[in-house]
């Protein structure tokens, strides 16, 4: 590569939007913090040069409190970076410039991309960009990343900055500067020795320093710093931030002018006065989420589903079945394709219209900025129970997929909160479980499908909160981390971003159906067609799958579904939750008709389930151990087999207990 640039900025400053503009990538852009939790790399060409672009997690400063801050700091300090592009939200200039000063102090070539200039202009605020550039001694380029404005000018500034000497701005008063210089002189660390000196001034210890200096010399230096700082009547950890913010305030006062004579409440402020109201916020949140499920299961979802089923029946099924007959395939191959693959994969794909609407609605809530408010709203509730509201961000992401939700736990500052969040996040219902709810709601709760599915999602939130209360008392120890969260401006989601985000989720659903679930259905067809002697069986109960299912079915009998086919569908669900419905389609032998109309599963299911046991089955599917991909992610993020096994054991135990309570409680109340 001819050039390597890194994108660094605060959460929700537009880093990923700029990354997509530069590289032509389609990374998800979210209107809430925590979307980027690990660095992403792309490539671009500019005037014949090959340029590597790295998008780092959004951070507020280079501290060591959260994993994404560690990732970003280490990459900037140790990576072979030619230029750092610091994306600054122009509408939140003072807060963003704190990170800018830290970057400049690392003595890396920096170009500031002043983003969201359109938002600033809409407020009647203008900036003297030349004066800002002069004060910081770095190029400052105004851009509007969401509209692709200013990108050419930004790249010209990047190219002109490569190899230039870094000139530090005059941030600190002379007494503080002399302390930093003295510490820097006594800390022979390269690179970023000035950065280490500033950290030493704040913390009194730097990990790499302990190996570079004699302990007595280190203690002596600490004592000297304490004496110097005491003259300021200020704690060591506050002196640098106080100096930085004083410098930033002096700059912004000089470069900012407002054409509006009086402060006017923004549209976001007016909306928030209702949506984040002390008493109305949670009822509104519940109403909005119910509306999402009503869209998916109501007239809109039914309309698209009807036409999708016609397409599947008249194009896909007729085409495949006709082709198999025309080429004269053997009976076993026809059975494999029709009774195995079509019944299994088709049963899953038949819910594509409804799940697409669900994903679209969630994308609208995320892109508009409402999901950030949801986390803020839930913080009020969670903090009463000793939980961090920040944990609700990964939990909300769990509505889409558990894997990125678990990775989002990296944004939490304490190990306690990270571990606790990863244990309870899988209780939030991912999209893969949706087909299970859809088929059972259609079979047993025809007139109240949206309400029933909505209640399952609420059950997941309730169990997650209760589990957090229990686990914080008996499993994890430590202080609840503070929760300071930016509420981004409300904005109309762009068609492009909605399409990218929704399609990314739908694509994952389709790919999984065409790969993992397809292979699983082939294996299941074989296992339910042959016995342990590999002889073809007439009754699947005598098959390998049947015998295994009968062995474990008693475990589920107290839950109301102690039938071997239901039990085995849950076991297969450990591979992928979508496979639960596919397995039921294969085992109940509905064949190609399962694809034409999933309601044809209703008859076989009603022979085994009652409405009460069906609800218990949905609850168990919601709560038990997540799929193997989520399990692997949990192991990697926790870096502990012990805690990973404790987590999945707890999740499955809770699932059994809740399903047991629902079924047995319902019988006791004569609801079954």
PyMOL commands that set and color helices and strands:
alter all, ss='L'
color gray80, all
select helices_A, chain A and resi 15-23+67-78+90-105+117-122+129-136+145-147+151-161+174-186+193-203+209-212+215-230+236-255+267-275+281-297+299-326+331-349+352-368+370-384+391-397+402-411+415-425+431-444+446-474+495-514+516-527+540-542+544-557+564-572+579-587+593-596+598-608+611-623+628-638+641-668
alter helices_A, ss='H'
color red, helices_A
select strands_A, chain A and resi 3-9+40-46+49-55+83-89+110-115+125-127+139-142+256-258
alter strands_A, ss='S'
color yellow, strands_A
deselect
rebuild
show_as cartoon
